[in-house]
Amino acid sequence: MKVLVLGGTGFVGRVVVGEALAMGWEVTAFNRGSQEPPAGVTVLRGDRTAPGGLAALERGEWDVVVDTWSWAPSAVRDSAALLAGRAGSYVYVSSRSVHAEPVPFGADESAPVVAASADDGDGPYARNKAGGELGAVAAFGDRALLARAGLIIGPHENVGRLPWWLGRIARGGAVVAPGPADRGLQYIDARDLAVWCLEAGARGVGGAFNVVSPPRFTTMGELLETCVKVTGSGAELRWIEEERLLAAGVEPWVGLPFWLVGADYDFLHGGDVGKAVAAGLRVRPVTETVADTWAWLRGLGGQAPMRADRPLKGLDPDVEARLLAS
């Protein structure tokens, strides 16, 4: 199989490239060249935001295109339109954030989506992804596969969620943990997302899919206890109820990654994934994801790369100290 990855050097795109190479596929990556892709990849240079920036894509044929773009939907529109006659399927890595809030626990792909246009410039994340979906479908129709991912973690994460928890727990001592410990979490390892996108794209699967683990695939307790185990730090998890955390000014999702409350929890940790599971989605155990991410971090000296357009994650040490002392 021949795959074209639009991007291919960040987080999800890089993992898609790695999994495609491991599957024996012929991989082409199109990007601006700010980072080098792995060995064995054919590189095409261009800037999707610049006039004439897609010139390198005017020739060539591929079985599958994978696009992870998160900014102006018009870039997806233009890329998909250019490739529609020379590619079998177009896999757009979208997000469950396209749904219009509130999104109840258990919602599937049919939940309402925010208003957007394929012609939009850069805007809010949800509208960017929703507009990107429209651009992919406009060009490829039922050959467009919309992979609506949720929380994405694993090696190469450049958003700072699991890396922050691993780094904090590796330092040891008492660690604030958002209770209750048995509250379920939903996420996807980037490698499982990549494999599913490639395999489903190769089969010509189309339409929208929630691509994330089943609800309660793991719990906050299992996740953080696994972090303690793999780091060998002996850290002590101090479980604190959400009312105390909120009263102390801790920001869900950012201050304590993975942690959400109320309607946001129902939205991000309660998606129905039956459709993707029926289409072959396989999710590795959380113990494997955490251990592999820690091994990757150690190989980098403990410091993960961070996207400049995302806020820094993690609890302020002074706030943590006050919570532990109270």
Secondary structure, DSSP 8 states (H G I E B T S, - for coil): -EEEEES-SSSHHHHHHHHHHHTT-EEEEEE-SSS---TT-EEEE--TTSTTTTGGGSS--EEEEEE---S-HHHHHHHHHHHTTTEEEEEEEEEGGGB-S---TT--TTS-B----TT--S--HHHHHHHHHHHHHHHHGGGEEEEEE-SEESTT--S-SHHHHHHHHHT-SEEEEES-TT-EE--EEHHHHHHHHHHHHHTT--EEEEES--TTSEEHHHHHHHHHHHHT---EEEEE-HHHHHHTT--BTTTBTT---HHHHHHHH----HHHHHTT-----HHHHHHHHHHHHHHTTT-----TTS---S--HHHHHHHHH-
